[in-house]
């Protein structure tokens, strides 16, 4: 029987987004599949992207890279953004992974383990991981990638984008012939001079817009649905949910839906959240519970067993995230393991 809650992943839409970003930037697309492909399933997503032509992938953690290597085989290049730390060199080498080195201690650890193919990250202003431009190492054997990361790519008019781009262009002059990668998802939409030699999109591959809002160029990939468990009449003055989070001002009908914060439906979504049900957008009522939420279905033909879309083709991912006071990245990665993933286009 179908799961009460289900995350459907359209791999055909994923492939369209991959090719859209490639056409937009004119350079190879190196997908970011960290955090289990933003919660959608790294093995399934990376396998399809590899079939579409992707040959280089990025993960955050060493164990993510090792699992991806097992899934994809020896062919693709897999970079680990955490770099080489905490004795990870042996695991990296055994799995044929390439660390993105972020500091002198990581360079030392990698070199002492025998070195080999790797990347270097330059911190051009995000102040997260990477060498400052003035401290960037000289080119050495094994460096196949130099990268940086935009801090404000979702704000096209932010002057920091150009400052970071110029800093990156300057420091990469010391790495002739090395692949330069600068643009993330939002960066892919900033213009050709941000593309360099390869781009590293993440959320736009999975259906999120480049400016935290829906973009018609990006196809929806993930659809979260849940089953209606019960439909009930609510009288004026009745409350719904914990702490009387909603009080009815008139008689109404409410559907109790099998999705709660244990499934990854953020509790903050309750106040402004909306879902798609019976061909309409309808508000949530009261607080999100651990296993259920409640929806206003007054005047609709809705019964137990029907399904409600929390986000997807009819309820945009970015709009759902905004209603929860967050971003699409968190909404996707919050979906828990108890929600099965079903793949379309395998």
C-alpha positions in Angstrom: 0.0 0.0 0.0 1.2 3.6 -0.6 3.0 5.2 2.3 0.9 7.8 4.2 3.6 10.3 3.3 5.7 10.1 0.1 8.5 12.1 -1.6 8.3 11.6 -5.3 11.5 12.5 -7.3 11.2 13.2 -11.0 14.5 12.2 -12.5 13.4 13.5 -15.9 13.0 17.0 -14.4 16.4 16.6 -12.7 17.9 15.9 -16.1 16.2 18.9 -17.7 17.5 21.2 -15.0 21.0 19.8 -15.5 20.9 20.5 -19.3 19.3 23.9 -18.7 22.1 25.0 -16.4 24.7 23.7 -18.9 23.1 25.6 -21.8 22.8 28.8 -19.6 26.5 28.8 -18.6 28.1 27.1 -21.6 30.5 25.1 -19.4 30.4 21.6 -17.8 28.0 21.2 -14.9 29.5 19.4 -11.9 26.5 18.5 -9.7 26.6 18.9 -5.9 25.0 15.8 -4.4 26.0 16.3 -0.8 23.4 15.6 2.0 22.0 12.7 0.0 21.4 15.0 -3.0 19.7 17.5 -0.8 17.5 14.8 0.6 16.3 13.3 -2.7 18.7 10.3 -2.8 22.3 10.7 -4.0 22.6 7.3 -5.6 19.5 7.7 -7.8 20.1 11.3 -8.6 23.8 11.0 -9.4 23.2 7.8 -11.4 20.8 9.7 -13.7 23.0 12.8 -13.9 25.9 10.6 -14.9 23.8 9.1 -17.6 23.1 12.6 -18.8 26.8 13.4 -19.0 28.0 14.5 -15.6 31.5 13.3 -14.9 32.4 15.2 -11.7 30.5 15.4 -8.5 30.8 17.2 -5.1 29.9 15.9 -1.7 30.6 17.4 1.7 31.7 14.4 3.8 34.2 11.6 3.2 31.6 8.9 4.0 29.2 10.5 1.5 32.0 10.2 -1.1 32.8 6.6 -0.3 29.1 5.6 -0.6 28.8 7.5 -3.9 31.9 5.8 -5.2 30.4 2.4 -4.5 27.2 3.4 -6.2 28.8 5.0 -9.3 31.9 2.9 -9.8 35.3 4.1 -10.8 34.5 6.4 -13.7 33.4 9.8 -12.1 35.6 12.3 -10.3 34.3 12.8 -6.7 35.5 15.8 -4.7 35.0 16.1 -0.9 34.4 19.6 0.2 35.4 19.0 3.8 39.0 18.3 2.5 41.4 16.0 4.3 41.1 16.1 8.0 40.9 13.9 11.1 42.9 11.1 9.5 40.6 10.9 6.4 43.5 10.5 4.0 43.4 6.7 4.0 39.7 6.6 3.3 39.9 9.2 0.6 42.7 7.3 -1.2 41.0 3.9 -0.8 37.8 5.2 -2.3 39.5 7.2 -5.1 38.2 10.5 -3.7 39.7 14.0 -4.2 39.8 16.3 -1.2 39.2 20.0 -1.6 42.1 21.3 0.6 41.1 24.3 2.7 44.1 25.0 5.0 47.8 24.3 5.4 47.2 21.4 7.9 45.1 19.6 5.3 47.8 20.1 2.6 50.3 18.7 5.0 48.1 15.7 5.9 47.4 15.0 2.2 51.1 15.3 1.2 52.2 13.1 4.1 49.8 10.4 2.9 51.4 10.5 -0.6 49.4 13.3 -2.2 47.6 12.9 -5.5 44.7 14.5 -7.2 43.0 17.1 -5.2 41.3 20.5 -5.3 42.0 23.8 -3.5 39.3 26.2 -2.1 39.9 29.9 -2.0 37.9 32.0 0.5 37.0 35.1 -1.5 34.7 36.6 1.2 32.3 33.9 2.5 34.6 33.4 5.5 33.7 29.7 5.7 36.2 27.2 4.3 39.3 27.9 2.2 42.6 29.8 2.0 42.5 33.5 1.9 43.7 34.8 -1.5 46.9 36.2 0.0 47.7 32.8 1.6 46.8 30.6 -1.4 49.5 28.0 -2.0 51.5 27.9 -5.2 50.5 25.3 -7.8 51.7 21.8 -7.0 51.5 18.3 -8.5 48.0 16.9 -8.2 45.9 20.1 -8.1 43.1 19.6 -10.7 40.6 22.1 -9.4 40.6 25.6 -7.8 37.3 26.8 -6.5 35.5 29.4 -4.3 32.0 30.0 -3.2 29.7 32.9 -3.5 28.1 34.4 -0.4 25.3 36.4 -2.0 24.5 34.6 -5.3 20.8 34.8 -4.7 21.1 38.6 -4.7 22.1 39.6 -8.3 22.6 43.3 -7.4 24.8 42.7 -4.4 28.2 44.3 -5.1 30.0 41.5 -3.2 29.3 39.1 -6.0 31.6 41.1 -8.3 34.2 41.6 -5.6 34.4 37.9 -5.0 34.5 37.1 -8.7 37.4 39.5 -9.2 39.3 38.2 -6.2 38.9 34.6 -7.6 40.0 35.6 -11.1 43.1 37.2 -9.7 44.2 34.3 -7.5 43.6 31.7 -10.1 46.3 33.2 -12.3 48.8 31.2 -10.3 47.1 27.9 -11.3 47.5 27.8 -15.1 45.7 24.9 -16.8 43.8 24.0 -13.6 39.9 23.8 -13.8 38.4 26.9 -12.2 34.9 26.5 -10.5 33.2 29.5 -9.0 29.4 29.6 -9.6 26.9 27.7 -7.4 23.2 27.5 -8.4 22.6 31.3 -8.1 25.9 32.0 -9.6 24.9 30.2 -12.8 22.4 33.1 -13.4 24.8 36.0 -12.8 26.4 36.0 -16.2 28.9 34.3 -18.3 31.9 35.8 -16.6 30.9 34.0 -13.4 31.0 30.5 -15.1 34.8 30.1 -15.5 35.5 26.5 -16.5 32.8 24.6 -14.6 29.8 25.3 -12.4 28.7 23.5 -9.2 24.9 23.8 -8.9 23.0 22.2 -6.1 19.5 23.4 -5.3 18.6 24.4 -8.8 19.2 20.9 -10.0 16.6 19.8 -7.4 13.9 22.3 -8.3 14.8 25.3 -6.1 14.9 28.8 -7.7 18.2 30.7 -7.9 16.8 33.7 -5.9 14.8 31.8 -3.3 11.7 32.0 -5.5 10.2 30.0 -8.3 11.9 30.4 -11.7 10.2 29.1 -14.8 13.5 27.9 -16.2 13.8 25.4 -13.3 11.5 22.4 -13.4 10.1 21.1 -10.1 11.8 17.8 -9.1 10.5 16.9 -5.7 6.8 16.4 -4.7 5.9 15.8 -1.1 2.4 14.3 -0.7 0.5 12.8 2.2 -2.7 10.9 2.7 -5.8 12.3 4.3 -6.5 10.2 7.4 -9.8 11.7 8.5 -12.2 14.5 7.5 -14.2 16.1 10.3 -16.8 18.8 10.9 -15.6 21.7 13.0 -18.1 24.0 14.7 -17.7 27.7 15.3 -15.7 28.2 18.4 -14.0 24.8 18.2 -10.2 24.8 18.3 -7.8 22.7 16.3 -4.5 21.3 17.5 -2.2 21.9 20.5 -2.6 25.1 22.5 -5.8 25.9 20.6 -3.5 27.1 17.7 -6.6 27.7 15.5 -10.1 28.6 16.6 -12.9 28.4 14.0 -15.0 31.5 13.5 -17.6 29.6 11.5 -18.6 26.0 10.8 -16.0 24.3 8.5 -14.5 21.0 7.4 -11.0 20.0 8.3 -8.8 17.2 6.9 -6.2 15.6 9.1 -3.2 14.7 6.9 -0.5 12.2 7.6 2.5 14.5 7.6 4.1 16.1 10.6 7.5 17.3 11.9 8.7 13.7 12.3 8.4 13.5 8.6 10.2 16.8 8.1 7.3 19.2 7.8 8.7 22.0 9.8 6.7 23.1 12.8 7.1 26.7 11.8 5.1 25.9 8.7 1.8 25.8 10.6 1.1 29.6 10.8 1.3 30.5 7.1 1.5 27.1 5.4 -0.7 26.1 2.5 -1.1 22.9 0.6 -2.7 21.8 -2.7 -5.8 19.7 -2.3 -8.7 18.8 -4.7 -7.4 21.3 -7.2 -7.1 24.3 -4.8 -4.6 25.9 -2.5 -5.8 25.6 1.1 -4.4 26.8 4.4 -3.1 24.7 7.2 -5.0 25.0 10.5 -3.3 25.2 13.9 0.0 23.7 14.8 1.9 21.0 13.0 2.0 17.8 15.2 4.6 15.1 15.2 2.7 12.9 12.7 -0.1 15.0 11.3 -1.2 18.4 10.2 -4.7 19.8 9.6 -6.0 21.5 6.4 -9.1 23.6 5.7 -11.2 21.7 3.1 -14.4 23.5 3.6 -16.5 23.2 0.4 -14.2 20.7 -1.2 -14.9 17.0 -2.1 -12.2 15.5 0.0 -12.3 12.1 1.8 -10.0 9.8 3.8 -7.4 8.3 1.4 -7.1 11.3 -0.8 -3.7 12.8 -1.2 -2.5 16.3 -0.4 0.5 18.0 -2.0 2.7 20.0 0.5 5.1 21.1 -2.3 5.6 20.1 -5.9 4.3 21.0 -9.3 1.2 22.8 -7.8 2.7 24.2 -4.6 6.1 25.7 -5.4 9.0 24.5 -3.3 10.3 28.0 -2.7 6.8 29.3 -1.8 6.4 26.5 0.7 9.8 27.3 2.2 9.0 31.0 2.5 5.8 30.2 4.4 7.9 28.3 6.9 10.3 31.2 7.2 13.2 29.3 5.6 14.7 28.3 2.3 14.2 25.4 -0.1 17.5 23.8 1.0 16.2 23.3 4.5 12.8 22.2 3.4 14.3 19.4 1.2 17.0 18.2 3.6 14.5 18.2 6.5 12.4 15.4 5.0 13.2 12.4 7.2 14.1 8.9 6.4 10.7 7.5 7.4 9.2 9.2 4.2 9.9 6.8 1.3 11.4 8.2 -1.9 9.7 7.1 -5.1 11.5 7.8 -8.4 10.0 8.7 -11.8 12.1 8.3 -14.9 14.5 5.6 -13.8 
